[in-house]
Amino acid sequence: MKGTPKKIIEFLFEQDKDKIFEIKEYRKKRTLNQNNYYWELLGELSLTLRVPVEELHFKMLKDYSQRFQVMIPEEIDLRGIEYYEKKSLIKKNDKLFRVYDVYVPSHELKTKEFAILLDGLIQECKQVGIETLTPDEIARLNEKQEK
């Protein structure tokens, strides 16, 4: 459900009291144009560099996406996380932990975060001579997203 706080509260009062709900702030997702443009450029860069698209996408995430570190007990297998790298093994309180860098997947990036990823890809494309949109065209794409 999407709505103002008043509408959401009214909706919740009408629900079964045993149900559990999660409420989060609504935010616009990036436009399909931005997403399509990202994957189109990534495909062109992949062909030019002769690197698989998924490998190149992971490189873009490592270079231009949001990242955080997690510490997991060594005996636990890391599952359910799409993009990560093992960094180190540390001992804390006589227990071994593996430290991972975890990268936020592109579909979970906020609008401004995705713009940074796209800008990074554009710069990489320009370095190898791949034609990209002009800065004005990119600004128009970003403006459409802001509305």
C-alpha positions in Angstrom: 0.0 0.0 0.0 1.2 3.5 -0.7 -0.3 6.7 0.8 -0.1 9.5 3.3 0.4 8.7 7.0 -3.3 9.4 7.7 -4.5 7.0 4.9 -2.1 4.3 6.1 -3.2 4.6 9.7 -6.9 4.4 8.7 -6.1 1.3 6.6 -4.2 -0.3 9.5 -7.1 0.2 12.0 -9.3 -1.7 9.6 -7.0 -4.8 9.5 -7.0 -7.9 11.6 -5.1 -7.1 14.8 -3.0 -10.3 14.5 -1.5 -9.3 11.2 2.0 -7.9 11.0 2.9 -5.1 8.6 6.1 -3.5 7.5 6.1 0.2 6.7 8.9 1.9 4.8 9.2 5.3 3.2 8.2 5.3 -0.5 10.9 6.4 -2.9 10.9 6.6 -6.6 12.8 4.0 -8.4 15.1 4.8 -11.2 13.6 5.0 -14.6 13.6 2.2 -17.1 15.5 4.5 -19.4 18.4 4.8 -17.0 18.4 1.0 -16.3 18.2 0.2 -20.1 21.0 2.6 -20.8 23.2 1.1 -18.1 22.7 -2.4 -19.5 23.1 -1.3 -23.1 26.4 0.4 -22.3 27.6 -2.5 -20.2 26.9 -4.9 -23.1 28.9 -2.7 -25.5 31.8 -2.4 -23.0 31.7 -6.2 -22.5 32.0 -6.8 -26.2 34.8 -4.2 -26.6 36.8 -5.6 -23.6 35.8 -9.2 -24.3 34.8 -9.6 -20.6 31.6 -11.4 -19.7 28.8 -9.0 -18.8 28.2 -10.3 -15.3 31.9 -10.1 -14.5 32.0 -6.5 -15.8 28.8 -5.6 -13.8 30.5 -6.9 -10.6 33.5 -4.7 -11.4 31.3 -1.7 -11.9 29.6 -2.4 -8.5 33.0 -2.7 -6.8 34.2 0.5 -8.3 31.0 2.7 -8.2 28.4 1.1 -5.9 27.7 1.3 -2.2 29.6 -1.2 -0.1 29.7 -2.3 3.5 31.7 -4.9 5.5 30.3 -7.8 7.5 31.9 -10.1 9.9 30.6 -13.7 9.9 31.8 -16.6 12.0 34.1 -18.7 9.8 32.1 -21.9 10.1 29.0 -20.2 8.5 28.6 -20.2 4.7 27.7 -16.8 3.4 24.4 -17.3 1.4 21.7 -15.1 0.0 24.1 -12.2 -0.8 24.6 -11.6 -4.5 27.9 -9.6 -4.7 30.6 -10.0 -2.1 34.4 -10.6 -1.7 36.2 -12.3 1.1 38.7 -9.9 2.6 40.3 -11.3 5.7 40.1 -13.8 8.6 40.3 -12.3 12.1 40.2 -13.8 15.5 38.0 -12.1 18.1 37.4 -13.5 21.6 39.1 -16.8 20.6 36.6 -17.2 17.6 37.5 -17.0 13.9 35.5 -14.6 11.7 35.6 -14.0 8.0 35.3 -10.4 6.9 33.5 -9.7 3.6 33.0 -6.6 1.5 29.3 -6.7 0.4 28.2 -4.6 -2.6 24.7 -3.3 -3.0 23.2 -4.7 -6.2 22.2 -2.2 -8.8 18.5 -2.9 -8.5 18.7 -1.9 -4.8 20.5 1.4 -5.4 18.8 4.7 -4.6 18.4 7.2 -7.5 21.6 9.2 -6.7 23.6 6.0 -6.0 22.5 4.5 -9.4 23.5 7.8 -11.1 27.0 7.4 -9.7 27.1 3.8 -11.0 25.9 5.0 -14.4 28.4 7.9 -14.5 31.2 5.5 -13.7 30.2 3.2 -16.5 30.0 6.1 -18.9 33.5 7.2 -18.0 34.8 3.6 -18.6 33.1 3.5 -22.0 34.6 6.8 -23.0 38.0 5.6 -22.1 37.8 2.8 -24.7 36.1 5.0 -27.3 32.5 3.8 -26.9 29.9 6.5 -27.9 27.8 7.7 -25.0 25.0 10.2 -24.5 26.0 13.8 -24.1 26.0 15.4 -20.6 22.7 17.3 -21.5 21.1 14.0 -22.6 22.2 12.3 -19.3 20.9 15.3 -17.3 17.5 15.0 -19.0 17.4 11.3 -18.1 18.2 12.2 -14.5 15.6 15.1 -14.5 12.9 12.7 -15.6 13.8 10.4 -12.7 13.6 13.3 -10.2 10.0 14.1 -11.2 
